[in-house]
Amino acid sequence: MTKHSKRERDQRATETERVRQIEDAWSRSVPSDKARAFAMEVEAARTRGPLPNPPDMAPGTPPRPPRPGREPKVPRDTGRPRRGR
């Protein structure tokens, strides 16, 4: 666990209090119908929960399909055996 100095803890507490003051001022400045709609959206997001984890992929692999014309070729199947030499 990381230890923080008393000054740093006090600074974090001051920042947290300032953020609360800003949020309170913002919530008072928003009309009540919009605030209610916002609160309903937040509640819906919280009940929905976190998104599922993305599939495991190699690092740096872009999850994009190949560009048109760059798809891998399908192996040929002629149906008849090749002539032996």
N, CA, C and O of each residue as an XYZ file, in Angstrom:
340
protein
N       0.839     -1.170      0.000
C       0.000      0.000      0.000
C       0.888      1.238      0.000
O       1.911      1.278      0.683
N       0.498      2.229     -0.755
C       1.290      3.442     -0.861
C       0.995      4.387      0.295
O      -0.160      4.607      0.661
N       2.047      4.931      0.853
C       1.871      5.909      1.925
C       1.966      7.304      1.313
O       2.795      7.565      0.441
N       1.095      8.192      1.793
C       1.101      9.568      1.327
C       1.366     10.485      2.512
O       1.006     10.177      3.649
N       1.996     11.605      2.229
C       2.296     12.554      3.293
C       1.008     13.222      3.787
O      -0.021     13.210      3.111
N       1.099     13.797      4.972
C      -0.065     14.481      5.545
C      -0.513     15.618      4.636
O      -1.712     15.823      4.444
N       0.436     16.354      4.080
C       0.113     17.457      3.185
C      -0.647     16.946      1.955
O      -1.614     17.566      1.513
N      -0.205     15.818      1.412
C      -0.867     15.258      0.235
C      -2.282     14.767      0.574
O      -3.208     14.964     -0.212
N      -2.451     14.139      1.723
C      -3.792     13.707      2.145
C      -4.714     14.906      2.341
O      -5.878     14.879      1.941
N      -4.176     15.966      2.967
C      -4.973     17.183      3.154
C      -5.349     17.803      1.812
O      -6.468     18.282      1.632
N      -4.408     17.790      0.876
C      -4.671     18.354     -0.450
C      -5.771     17.556     -1.157
O      -6.656     18.140     -1.782
N      -5.718     16.237     -1.062
C      -6.755     15.399     -1.671
C      -8.121     15.656     -1.032
O      -9.135     15.719     -1.728
N      -8.143     15.801      0.276
C      -9.406     16.081      0.962
C      -9.965     17.433      0.528
O     -11.171     17.571      0.323
N      -9.089     18.433      0.387
C      -9.521     19.749     -0.075
C     -10.081     19.674     -1.487
O     -11.107     20.285     -1.783
N      -9.402     18.919     -2.368
C      -9.879     18.757     -3.747
C     -11.242     18.068     -3.773
O     -12.127     18.460     -4.534
N     -11.404     17.044     -2.942
C     -12.676     16.322     -2.893
C     -13.800     17.248     -2.446
O     -14.896     17.218     -3.006
N     -13.528     18.065     -1.443
C     -14.541     19.015     -0.964
C     -14.882     20.036     -2.045
O     -16.048     20.395     -2.216
N     -13.876     20.503     -2.770
C     -14.113     21.480     -3.844
C     -14.949     20.852     -4.958
O     -15.832     21.512     -5.506
N     -14.693     19.608     -5.298
C     -15.481     18.928     -6.327
C     -16.935     18.806     -5.874
O     -17.848     18.998     -6.677
N     -17.158     18.492     -4.610
C     -18.533     18.418     -4.080
C     -19.236     19.766     -4.195
O     -20.408     19.830     -4.563
N     -18.513     20.850     -3.877
C     -19.101     22.185     -3.989
C     -19.477     22.497     -5.433
O     -20.549     23.041     -5.696
N     -18.593     22.151     -6.370
C     -18.864     22.399     -7.792
C     -20.066     21.587     -8.250
O     -20.924     22.104     -8.966
N     -20.141     20.308     -7.844
C     -21.269     19.462     -8.229
C     -22.586     19.999     -7.662
O     -23.612     19.988     -8.343
N     -22.549     20.466     -6.422
C     -23.762     21.032     -5.818
C     -24.209     22.282     -6.569
O     -25.398     22.455     -6.841
N     -23.250     23.160     -6.908
C     -23.593     24.376     -7.644
C     -24.166     24.028     -9.018
O     -25.114     24.662     -9.480
N     -23.586     23.022     -9.662
C     -24.073     22.601    -10.978
C     -25.487     22.046    -10.867
O     -26.351     22.372    -11.681
N     -25.721     21.210     -9.866
C     -27.043     20.599     -9.736
C     -28.105     21.650     -9.426
O     -29.256     21.497     -9.834
N     -27.739     22.713     -8.711
C     -28.706     23.788     -8.447
C     -28.970     24.627     -9.686
O     -30.051     25.201     -9.818
N     -28.002     24.711    -10.603
C     -28.173     25.549    -11.789
C     -28.950     24.849    -12.906
O     -29.440     25.511    -13.820
N     -29.069     23.533    -12.845
C     -29.776     22.776    -13.882
C     -31.272     22.776    -13.566
O     -31.655     22.601    -12.409
N     -32.134     22.975    -14.591
C     -33.580     22.911    -14.346
C     -33.983     21.543    -13.797
O     -33.349     20.533    -14.101
N     -35.036     21.520    -12.990
C     -35.403     20.295    -12.280
C     -35.798     19.160    -13.218
O     -35.495     18.003    -12.926
N     -36.467     19.455    -14.340
C     -36.859     18.375    -15.247
C     -35.640     17.737    -15.908
O     -35.592     16.520    -16.088
N     -34.652     18.564    -16.269
C     -33.428     18.010    -16.865
C     -32.616     17.241    -15.827
O     -32.019     16.211    -16.140
N     -32.594     17.738    -14.601
C     -31.867     17.040    -13.537
C     -32.505     15.679    -13.268
O     -31.804     14.689    -13.059
N     -33.833     15.634    -13.275
C     -34.537     14.371    -13.050
C     -34.230     13.379    -14.185
O     -33.992     12.198    -13.933
N     -34.237     13.870    -15.442
C     -33.927     12.999    -16.583
C     -32.489     12.474    -16.484
O     -32.217     11.308    -16.769
N     -31.575     13.363    -16.072
C     -30.181     12.953    -15.915
C     -30.052     11.891    -14.830
O     -29.336     10.906    -15.008
N     -30.731     12.082    -13.719
C     -30.680     11.118    -12.624
C     -31.237      9.763    -13.061
O     -30.723      8.720    -12.654
N     -32.281      9.773    -13.882
C     -32.843      8.508    -14.378
C     -31.859      7.798    -15.301
O     -31.735      6.574    -15.249
N     -31.154      8.560    -16.151
C     -30.149      7.955    -17.026
C     -29.002      7.359    -16.215
O     -28.514      6.272    -16.527
N     -28.577      8.065    -15.184
C     -27.492      7.555    -14.331
C     -27.932      6.273    -13.642
O     -27.172      5.306    -13.584
N     -29.144      6.259    -13.122
C     -29.651      5.063    -12.438
C     -29.752      3.883    -13.402
O     -29.433      2.753    -13.034
N     -30.194      4.141    -14.636
C     -30.277      3.066    -15.638
C     -28.889      2.511    -15.946
O     -28.721      1.301    -16.092
N     -27.901      3.387    -16.046
C     -26.542      2.934    -16.319
C     -25.988      2.115    -15.159
O     -25.287      1.126    -15.374
N     -26.298      2.522    -13.939
C     -25.806      1.776    -12.777
C     -26.463      0.409    -12.668
O     -25.799     -0.559    -12.300
N     -27.754      0.304    -12.980
C     -28.414     -1.001    -12.921
C     -27.950     -1.910    -14.050
O     -27.951     -3.132    -13.903
N     -27.553     -1.323    -15.177
C     -27.066     -2.115    -16.305
C     -25.760     -2.816    -15.947
O     -25.524     -3.944    -16.379
N     -24.929     -2.168    -15.177
C     -23.683     -2.784    -14.741
C     -22.565     -2.560    -15.739
O     -22.754     -1.886    -16.751
N     -21.395     -3.126    -15.456
C     -20.251     -2.923    -16.337
C     -20.393     -3.706    -17.641
O     -21.114     -4.701    -17.711
N     -19.694     -3.237    -18.665
C     -19.700     -3.919    -19.953
C     -18.912     -5.220    -19.842
O     -17.990     -5.307    -19.032
N     -19.257     -6.242    -20.644
C     -18.468     -7.479    -20.600
C     -17.064     -7.236    -21.143
O     -16.838     -6.325    -21.939
N     -16.141     -8.057    -20.700
C     -14.762     -7.919    -21.149
C     -14.664     -8.203    -22.646
O     -15.369     -9.074    -23.155
N     -13.791     -7.471    -23.361
C     -13.604     -7.756    -24.780
C     -12.903     -9.102    -24.949
O     -12.276     -9.587    -24.007
N     -12.997     -9.718    -26.136
C     -12.337    -11.009    -26.347
C     -10.821    -10.873    -26.238
O     -10.253     -9.824    -26.539
N     -10.179    -11.959    -25.802
C      -8.725    -11.954    -25.691
C      -8.119    -11.903    -27.088
O      -8.445    -12.719    -27.950
N      -7.241    -10.944    -27.296
C      -6.564    -10.793    -28.578
C      -5.091    -10.539    -28.305
O      -4.714    -10.096    -27.220
N      -4.278    -10.819    -29.287
C      -2.854    -10.561    -29.154
C      -2.639     -9.058    -28.988
O      -3.388     -8.269    -29.565
N      -1.633     -8.642    -28.211
C      -1.400     -7.210    -28.025
C      -1.120     -6.525    -29.357
O      -0.344     -7.023    -30.172
N      -1.751     -5.398    -29.564
C      -1.531     -4.629    -30.785
C      -2.348     -5.098    -31.966
O      -2.232     -4.532    -33.053
N      -3.175     -6.122    -31.784
C      -3.981     -6.610    -32.892
C      -5.215     -5.731    -33.033
O      -6.017     -5.641    -32.104
N      -5.377     -5.083    -34.177
C      -6.568     -4.252    -34.334
C      -7.794     -5.134    -34.579
O      -7.721     -6.066    -35.380
N      -8.895     -4.868    -33.923
C     -10.084     -5.696    -34.127
C     -10.851     -5.276    -35.364
O     -12.038     -4.961    -35.289
N     -10.176     -5.271    -36.502
C     -10.813     -4.854    -37.751
C     -10.734     -6.002    -38.748
O      -9.777     -6.776    -38.718
N     -11.717     -6.126    -39.627
C     -11.627     -7.131    -40.671
C     -10.602     -6.691    -41.723
O     -10.252     -5.512    -41.778
N     -10.124     -7.602    -42.546
C      -9.164     -7.200    -43.566
C      -9.800     -6.249    -44.575
O     -11.017     -6.255    -44.762
N      -8.981     -5.441    -45.216
C      -9.487     -4.502    -46.215
C     -10.018     -5.285    -47.413
O      -9.577     -6.409    -47.656
N     -10.954     -4.714    -48.162
C     -11.466     -5.410    -49.344
C     -10.334     -5.718    -50.318
O      -9.484     -4.870    -50.589
N     -10.337     -6.918    -50.829
C      -9.282     -7.350    -51.751
C      -8.081     -7.929    -51.044
O      -7.161     -8.405    -51.709
N      -8.047     -7.909    -49.719
C      -6.902     -8.427    -48.966
C      -7.293     -9.646    -48.134
O      -6.535    -10.061    -47.257
N      -8.457    -10.220    -48.396
C      -8.885    -11.386    -47.642
C      -7.974    -12.567    -47.952
O      -7.432    -12.649    -49.055
N      -7.793    -13.486    -46.998
C      -6.967    -14.662    -47.284
C      -7.618    -15.529    -48.358
O      -8.841    -15.657    -48.429
N      -6.762    -16.120    -49.193
C      -7.276    -16.964    -50.278
C      -7.788    -18.290    -49.735
O      -7.244    -18.836    -48.776
N      -8.838    -18.795    -50.362
C      -9.403    -20.088    -50.011
C      -8.557    -21.158    -50.697
O      -8.232    -21.009    -51.875
N      -8.191    -22.234    -49.995
C      -7.376    -23.274    -50.645
C      -8.128    -23.909    -51.821
O      -9.335    -24.141    -51.754
N      -7.381    -24.181    -52.901
C      -7.983    -24.760    -54.101
C      -8.291    -26.228    -53.896
O      -7.514    -26.966    -53.290
N      -9.421    -26.634    -54.404
C      -9.808    -28.042    -54.375
C     -10.302    -28.385    -55.774
O     -11.444    -28.085    -56.123
N      -9.431    -29.022    -56.587
C      -9.785    -29.272    -57.985
C     -10.749    -30.460    -58.123
O     -11.476    -30.534    -59.113
N     -10.772    -31.355    -57.193
C     -11.694    -32.490    -57.283
C     -11.093    -33.697    -57.972
O     -11.584    -34.810    -57.784
N     -10.066    -33.519    -58.748
C      -9.429    -34.678    -59.394
C      -7.945    -34.671    -59.034
O      -7.361    -33.608    -58.825
N      -7.343    -35.844    -58.963
C      -5.929    -35.917    -58.554
C      -5.007    -35.349    -59.630
O      -5.320    -35.370    -60.820
N      -3.869    -34.844    -59.178
C      -2.870    -34.321    -60.112
C      -2.136    -35.485    -60.778
O      -1.989    -36.557    -60.192
N      -1.690    -35.264    -61.980
C      -0.938    -36.327    -62.679
C       0.450    -36.447    -62.093
O       1.119    -35.439    -61.867
N       0.880    -37.637    -61.851
C       2.208    -37.857    -61.304
C       3.252    -37.866    -62.402
O       2.930    -38.255    -63.524
N       4.448    -37.471    -62.149
C       5.503    -37.462    -63.168
C       6.480    -38.541    -62.943
O       7.435    -38.679    -63.709
